[in-house]
Amino acid sequence: MKQRIISALIFIAIMLTMVLLCDETRLLFFIICTLLSCREMKNAFRNTGHNVMIWYVYVTGVVCSALIYIGDGKEGWAFPVFMIMLVCVFGEMILANRHTVRDVLATLCVCAYPMSPLMLVVYVASNQYLWAAVMLNSILPAVVCDTFALLGGKLFGKHKLSPHISPKKTVEGLVCGLIMGTVSGLLVHVILKPFGRNVLPIWAEVTAALFASLAGALGDLAASSIKRECGIKDYSNLIPGHGGMLDRIDSELFAIPTVYMIYAIVQEFTKI
C-alpha cells in the first residue's frame, strides 16, 4: 500500500507539472502517454499471437498530435496522415511478406484504441478556453466514481455487474459510484466559478459529471476486457503498485471525450 501511494503521488506530481507548466510540456505529456499506451497494447496483443506494426502507430500518433495541437486548420491533415499509414501497413504486408492480415488488423486496432481517444484528448488540451474545465470535470468524477464503486461494492454488493470481465464489480457498487461521481459535479462548479470564464450552468456541470462517471466506468471495463482476453493482469509495471499507463488512464480515455462533447454542445446552444 505504501508503494502504491508513493508511486501515485509521484505520477500525479509529474502529470500536474507537465500539464500546467506550458503548452509545449502539455503536448509532450500527452504524446508520451500515447506512445506508452500504444506500446503496452502492442505487448498485450503479442500474447494472442498478433504482431502489431508499432512504428507506424508511433509515427502516426506523433504527427497527428502535432497537427492537432498546431491547429489553424492543420488538424484536418490528420486524416490523410492516417490514410497514408493505412497504405503503408498494407503495402508492407503485401510486398515484404513479413506480416499477416491479422497483424495489420491488430495495428489498426491499436490506432483505434488507445491512440484515437488520446488524439481527442490532445485536441481537448489544445482548446485554451475549455481544456482545464473539461479535464477537471472528467478526471474528478471518474476518480470519485471508481473509489465509491469499490467502497459501495464492498458494503452493499450482491449482484455482479459483468462477471465475465471483472468478477469483483457489482451493480450496487456502480450505482454508488455514479451517485457520488455525479455529486462531485457540484464541487467542480464551486472550483470553477471563481474563475468566471466558460463556466457552465450548474445543471450542465452535474450532467457532465454523471456522464463522465458512466464513461469512466465503461472505460475501465473496456480495458479490463482486453486484459482478460490477452491473459494479463496489468498492461505493464511502469507505475509500481498500479500497473501501466493504460491501467491509470483507461477511465479518462472515455470520460474526457464524453465531457468535451457535452461542454461543446452546451456552449453552442447556450452561447456561453
Summary of the structure (lengths in Angstrom):
residues: 272
radius of gyration: 19.3
end to end distance: 44.3
largest distance: 60.2
contacts: 941
relative contact order: 0.13
helix: 79%
strand: 4%
